[in-house]
Amino acid sequence: MVRRKDIDGSESVPCFYGKELRWKREQAGLTLQQLVDGSFYGLSHLSEIERGERRMPADLAEHVDKVLKTDGFFKRCCEDVRKAKWRGHAAYFEHILEAEKRAKTIEEWCPTVIPGLLQSPAYARAVVQATHPLAPDEETDEKVDARMARARLFEDDHKVPMYWAILHESLLRHPILPPEGMAEQLDHIAALARRRRIVPQILPLNCGPHPFMFGTAKIMAFSDAPPLIYTESLHSGDTIDDPALVEEYRTSYDLLRAAALPPKASLAMIEEAAEDYRNGKQTT
């Protein structure tokens, strides 16, 4: 029998909420399935809420309060949990935070900036300060911390998704940090690849026209749900689940991947660029 993982309620507001939910459920002598019976949600959804990995929808909170006779406690608190989960992120990104944790595979194309899941703290800070130049230090710190928290996705041996990123070579040559900072950023990506946490591919500068010249895309596939596409611009984001559009994005991404360098050659290029920054030989 597999021993269940204890919940550390001090880790975050969602974890505290989930621990309270489990305690109340077990105090009532109910299984997960018994608690969700009569709602529109499944056992796995409730289990993820108990582990602090997913927010509680308001209608499910009402159902739980009714079954557990908790006098509206979970309905009153679910908004606090929702806010805590996306603090430091834009509201439109809330759904993606949950989706990343549940995804079986994540494939990403972000041609103008290194994707958030791969950013070092210094790189993330430079991006945040450039896009929010008048933000106070505490707000910047909150955004950087939130981005670093997302990257913990690669530290959980049991839940690491297959992450495949295609990076334009210009990202290796664009020194938005001092040389030592850029070397550290590229070393970070290389280390994740060496640890087999990610698969990076580089689209070379001399590739000419390619199949994904406009926009960004994050393609997420799940074991228990249809795939999603997330695209983002400067101050907005859009989640796409229409099957026909998802298929079009899927085709464009596959064609882009065919135009990129193989993973082994891409890793060598990343490590070479990091070494060039360390030795003052970087090219633009």
BELTA-V125854 format. One record per residue. RES is the residue in three letters. PHI is phi as a letter, one per 20 degrees, with the letter a starting at -180 (none if undefined). Layout:
BEGIN
RES | PHI
RES | PHI
END
This chain:
BEGIN
MET | none
VAL | f
ARG | f
ARG | f
LYS | e
ASP | f
ILE | d
ASP | e
GLY | f
SER | e
GLU | f
SER | a
VAL | f
PRO | g
CYS | f
PHE | f
TYR | f
GLY | f
LYS | f
GLU | f
LEU | f
ARG | f
TRP | f
LYS | f
ARG | f
GLU | f
GLN | f
ALA | e
GLY | m
LEU | d
THR | e
LEU | g
GLN | f
GLN | f
LEU | f
VAL | e
ASP | g
GLY | n
SER | d
PHE | e
TYR | d
GLY | d
LEU | g
SER | f
HIS | f
LEU | f
SER | f
GLU | f
ILE | f
GLU | f
ARG | e
GLY | m
GLU | d
ARG | b
ARG | e
MET | e
PRO | f
ALA | f
ASP | f
LEU | f
ALA | f
GLU | f
HIS | f
VAL | f
ASP | g
LYS | f
VAL | f
LEU | e
LYS | l
THR | d
ASP | l
GLY | m
PHE | g
PHE | f
LYS | f
ARG | f
CYS | e
CYS | f
GLU | f
ASP | f
VAL | f
ARG | g
LYS | f
ALA | f
LYS | f
TRP | d
ARG | g
GLY | n
HIS | c
ALA | f
ALA | g
TYR | f
PHE | e
GLU | g
HIS | f
ILE | f
LEU | g
GLU | f
ALA | f
GLU | g
LYS | f
ARG | e
ALA | f
LYS | e
THR | c
ILE | c
GLU | c
GLU | c
TRP | c
CYS | c
PRO | f
THR | d
VAL | b
ILE | f
PRO | g
GLY | g
LEU | f
LEU | d
GLN | f
SER | f
PRO | g
ALA | f
TYR | f
ALA | g
ARG | f
ALA | f
VAL | f
VAL | f
GLN | f
ALA | f
THR | e
HIS | c
PRO | f
LEU | d
ALA | f
PRO | f
ASP | g
GLU | f
GLU | f
THR | f
ASP | g
GLU | f
LYS | f
VAL | f
ASP | f
ALA | f
ARG | f
MET | f
ALA | f
ARG | f
ALA | f
ARG | f
LEU | g
PHE | e
GLU | e
ASP | e
ASP | f
HIS | e
LYS | c
VAL | f
PRO | f
MET | f
TYR | d
TRP | c
ALA | d
ILE | d
LEU | d
HIS | f
GLU | g
SER | f
LEU | f
LEU | f
ARG | d
HIS | e
PRO | e
ILE | f
LEU | c
PRO | g
PRO | g
GLU | f
GLY | f
MET | f
ALA | f
GLU | f
GLN | f
LEU | f
ASP | f
HIS | f
ILE | f
ALA | f
ALA | f
LEU | f
ALA | f
ARG | f
ARG | e
ARG | m
ARG | e
ILE | b
VAL | c
PRO | e
GLN | c
ILE | d
LEU | e
PRO | f
LEU | g
ASN | e
CYS | f
GLY | m
PRO | g
HIS | c
PRO | f
PHE | c
MET | e
PHE | c
GLY | n
THR | d
ALA | b
LYS | c
ILE | d
MET | c
ALA | d
PHE | c
SER | f
ASP | c
ALA | b
PRO | f
PRO | f
LEU | c
ILE | d
TYR | c
THR | d
GLU | b
SER | c
LEU | g
HIS | c
SER | b
GLY | b
ASP | c
THR | d
ILE | d
ASP | c
ASP | f
PRO | g
ALA | f
LEU | f
VAL | g
GLU | f
GLU | f
TYR | f
ARG | g
THR | f
SER | f
TYR | f
ASP | f
LEU | f
LEU | f
ARG | f
ALA | f
ALA | e
ALA | e
LEU | f
PRO | f
PRO | g
LYS | f
ALA | f
SER | f
LEU | f
ALA | f
MET | f
ILE | f
GLU | f
GLU | f
ALA | f
ALA | f
GLU | f
ASP | f
TYR | f
ARG | f
ASN | e
GLY | m
LYS | d
GLN | f
THR | d
THR | c
END
